[in-house]
């Protein structure tokens, strides 16, 4: 039975500041602004810890949000073991939304955000765990249970043209980032002696107007376009199944559809590959887009994303990237379909010519057999384009 996410409202702020005829990137430089606020909280065992909402300050153009996370333990005497999906699941809730509460990116845990960050093609080296700054310290050392990572919430879809970047000058209806630290019991299978103090710093990636005129500057094509990452789930999948995906994102241009399969028991990804439909058929408007075996699907993902590590993360918190750092690999139970690689071979390098054009009420149907009862999460990335799709194509 599907739990269908709320449909996005019409994009706000679609009226552009007076734009010049010159190319957007010819008149801008990328910037990073750090408000200076660091939120530090001790993780709790039995409850999530809500952080203060971060309202995005007025800025010329917002392209992304960086979230620095540093968890520090000391004097640890336990043999720390991270739990499933940890420490990437340090946030139990992550939600970038408008003033009315409509989720643009979210609302989901930070493991799901990390998977979207990795697979949707917004940056190079997009795997959180292969960043040079990533660390998760397990074991019995004094700092066992500590971790460091950086998440990136996408706002623009393509850096080449800035499509999706948001003008954020309305102090009455600001864009908002809401988040909460996850339960200690969700992050650790065996916790440290004292749960960590987690420091979170939010920075805003934007653009600086080189023209020197704050009232007249180049803006991305189809300003007001919103780049959504939303999700929904389908429960109780066991045996032969044929069902339609919910209407999340339909009526818009779809760039990615990612499936995360979890066993119903414990919602773990451990064993999720063995439980997943093999093969899975995906049909759109009655036309078969593909019928992929797990082996072929994983090969195609490895081929497209240039991931050479033959090891999967094991779904138990012993992520191979901690041991075999520097070689990104596949994730157990995670499968992506991408429609944004028409400019070069790399997903994310797109002229928006290959997006899956959808209409409200379209049918996307899955057919396959689940060996073990599973819950399937659909994480969908779509563009709500301001104006005709042709406005962003071919640039």
N, C-alpha and C positions, 0 to 999 in steps of 0.2 A: 504494500500500500504506500503510495507516494505522499511525501510531505512537500507541498509546492511552495516555493519562496514567493514573497510579495513581488509583484511586477514593478519595474522602475517607473517612477514618475517622469514626466517630460523634463528634459534637461533644462536646468536653470541657468541664468546668466548667458543666454544664447545671443544676446545683442552685443556685437563686438564693439570694442573701442575703435574709433576711426582708424582704419588700417591703410598703410601705404601700399603701393602696387609692387614693392620690392619683395623678394623672397624672405620668408619668415626668419630662417636661420642666418641670413646675411645681415640681419639687424639685431641679433641677440647673442648673448654669451650665457652659458650655463652657470648657475650659482648654487651654493648651499648655504642656507641660513639656519643657525642654531639659536633658538630662543634663549638658551641658557638654563632652562629648568630641567633638573635631574630629579626624577621621582625614585626614591629608595624605600623599599618595603621588605619586611621579612616574610618569606613564603610560609604559609600555614598548612598544617596537615589536613584538616577536614573542611576547608572552605577556600573558595577563590578570593583573591584580594583585588577589588576593583581599584583601578588607577583613576586619577582625575582626568576628566575629558580634556582633550587638547583641541581648542578651537583654532583653526588655521588663521593666522593674521593676514590682513590685507597685503597682497603681494601682486606683482604684475602678472606673472603666469606661474602656475604650479605644475611641475612635471612628475614629481614622485615624493614619497615620504620615506625617510630612513629611520629605522628604530634600532638603536644600539642597546644591547642587553648584556649586562655583566652580573653574573651570580657568584658571590664570594662566600666560601666556607673557611673555617679555620679550626685548628685543634681537633680535627676529625679523628676518631678512633675506630669507626666502622669500616667494613669493606663495602663501599658504595657500589650499587648496581643501578643504572638508569632503567626506567620503565619503558614500555613500548612507545615508540615515536619520540622518545626523549633524547636530548634535551630540547629538540625542536618544538615540542609542545609546551614550552614554558608559559605561554599565554593560553588560558582556557577560552578566552574570547578576544577576538580582534575584529573591529568593525569601523570602517571608514564610511561615513554616511553624511547625508545632507541635513539641514536644520529640521526637516520634517521627519527624520528618522529612517528614510529609505536607504538601504545599504547599497553602496557603490562597490566596495570591496569588502566582503564579509556577508553575514557575521558567522565566523567560524574560528576554530582554534589555530594556533600559529603553525602547527605541523601542516595543515591544509594550505595556509598561506605560503609556507616554504615550498610545497609541491607546485603551487601555481607559479611562484617565483622561478622555480627550476625549469618547468616544462613549457611555459607559455611564451617564451622567446622575447622578453622585454630587454634583456641585457646579455652581454657575454659573461662567461663563468658565473652562471646564475644560481648554481647550487650553493646554498648557504654553507654546507659542510665542507666545501672545497675552497672557501675563502681563506686567504692567508691568516686572517685573524680568528678564525673559528677554533674553538677548543671545548672539549668536554672531558673533565677529569674524573674517571672512575677509580675504584680500588680503595686501598686503605691509607693512602697518604694523608698528610695533615690538611691538604686542600681538596680531598676527595669530595666530589659533588659540585665543584665549581664549574662554571661554563661561561663562554663568551661567544656572541654571535651578532650578526647584523641582518635584519629583515628589511625588505624594500617593498613598499606598497606602490603598485603602478598607478599612475594617473594618465600620462600620455601613453599612446599605443606604439608609436614609432618615433625615435629620437631624430630621424632624418628630417621630418616635417613638423614634428610637435603635435600631430593630430591627437586630440584627447586632452592636451594640456588645458588647465582651467584658469580663466580670469577669476580672481578671488578678491574682489574689492568691496563686497557687500558685508558690512559689519552687523547688519540686522539678521541675515540668514547665512551664517558662516558654515563652511564645511567642518566636520567634527571627526576626530579620531577617538574612539572609545576602546578600552581594553581592560583586561583583568588577568592577574597572575593565576596560573593553574594551581590545583591542589598539589601539595607535596606528595601525596600518594599516587597522583597521576604521573608525576615526573620521575619518581624513584621507586624501584622495586625494593631496594634496600637503601633507606635514606642515610645521609650523613648524621653524625652525632647531633649536630645543630643544623637546622634547615638554613639555606643561604639567605643573605640579604641581596636582593635583586635590584640593581640600579638600571633605570630605563631613561634613555635620552632620545628625544625626537628632533629630527632636523628636516628641513623642507628643501627639496630640490626645486629650483625655479629657473627663470630666465631673466637676465638683465637687458634692458632696452638700451642698445648702443647709440640710438639716434639722438639721445639727450632730450627728447621731447616726451614728457610723461603722458601727454594727451593724444599723441599720434604716433603709433608704432605698429610694426608688422605683427600680425597675429596668424596662428595656424589656420589652414583651410578648414572650413566648417567649424569655426569656433563655437563652443557649446556642446560639441560631441562628447559623450561620456563613455569611458572604458570600464565596463562592469566585470566583476568576478563574483558570481553568486553560486549558491549550491542548493541541492535538495537531496533526498535519499529515498531508497526503495527497500523495504524491509521484507523479511521472511522469504528470501529467494532460495528455493530448494527444488532440485529436480528440473525437469524441462519447463522453461519459461518463455513466454512471448508477451511483451508489454510495451506500451508507448511511454516515452519519457514525458515528464510534465512540461508545462508551457513556459518554464523559466527561460527568459531571453527570447522566446519566439516572437517574431515580428521585427527582429533586429538582425544585424550581420554578425554571424558567429565566427570567432577566430579559433577557439579551442573548446573541446569537450573532453574532460579528464574523468576517468572512473577510478575510484578508490574502493576496492573490495575488502570487506572486513568480515570475519566470522561473527555470526550472531552471538555466539557465546563469548562474552567479554569484549566484543567489538575490536578484536585484535587483528593485526595484519599477519601474524604468524600463521603460516599455512594457508594464507588467502589466495596465493597463486594456485595451489592444488584444488582449492574449492571453486575457483572462478570458471566460468563457461569456457570450454575449449573444444571447438572454436566458438567465437561470438560473432553473430551476424548483426550488422547495423544497416537498416534500410531507412531511406529518407524519401518521403512522398511516394512510397511504394517501390523505389529503386534501391537496389542493394549497393551501398557504398563500399562494403567490404565484408568478408567472412574470414576472420583472422584466427589462426591457431595462436596459442600463447607464444610458441617459439618464433613464428614469423613476426608477430606484433613486437616482441622484444627486439628482434633483429632490426626491424624498420625504425624503431625508436633509437637504437644504438647507432644505426646508419645516419639518421637525420641529425642527431644531436652530437655525434662524434664522441660518444661515451664508450670507452674501451675497457673499463674495469669489469672483469667477468663476474665479480662477486655482487650479490644483492645485499642491501641492508637486511638484517634478519628479522626486523619487526619486533625485536626484543630490547632495543636500546643499545645493543652492542653494534652500533652503526660502523660498518667497515671503513667509513671515511675517517674515523678516529684512529684506526690502525693503519690503513692504507691511504693516508691523506694525500691529496693531489691528483687522484684518479677518480673522477666521478663515475658512478655506476647507476644501475637501475634500482627501482624501489619495489619491494615486494607488494603485490596487490595493486600497483599503480599503473594505469594504462592511459595514454593520451592520444587523441585524434586532433591533428592540427590542420588549419586551413589558411595559414599565413606564411607560406614559404614560396611565393610566386616571383620574388625579385632575385633571390639567389637560392641555393640549396638549403639554407639555414632557416628553420622556423623562427618567425619574428621579422625576417627581412622580407617585407611585403609591400607591394603597390596596391594592396587591397583589392586585387582582381580575383582572388581565389576564395574570398570569404564565402561561407555558406549563407546564402541569402534566404531568409525565412519569412514566413507570414504567420500571423496569429492563427492557431488552429492546425498548423502543419503537423504531420506525423513523422516522428523519429522513433523507430521501433527496434527493440532488441530481441534477438532470438538466441537461446542457448540453454545449456543444462548446467546448473550449479550442483557440484558434488556434495557440498556441505552447506547447511543453512547459512546464508550470508545477508549482510546489509550492504547495499551498493550505494556509494555516494557519487553523485554527478556534480562536478565542479565545472561551470560553464563560463567562458570568457566571451563577451559580445560587445559590440559597439552600437550605442544608440546615436546614430549619425544625425547631426543637425543639418537638415536639408537633404538634397539628393545624394545617393551613394556616389554618383559620378564625380561629385565635388572633391572627393578624397582619392579617387582612383588615378593611377598612372603617374603619381608624383614621386 
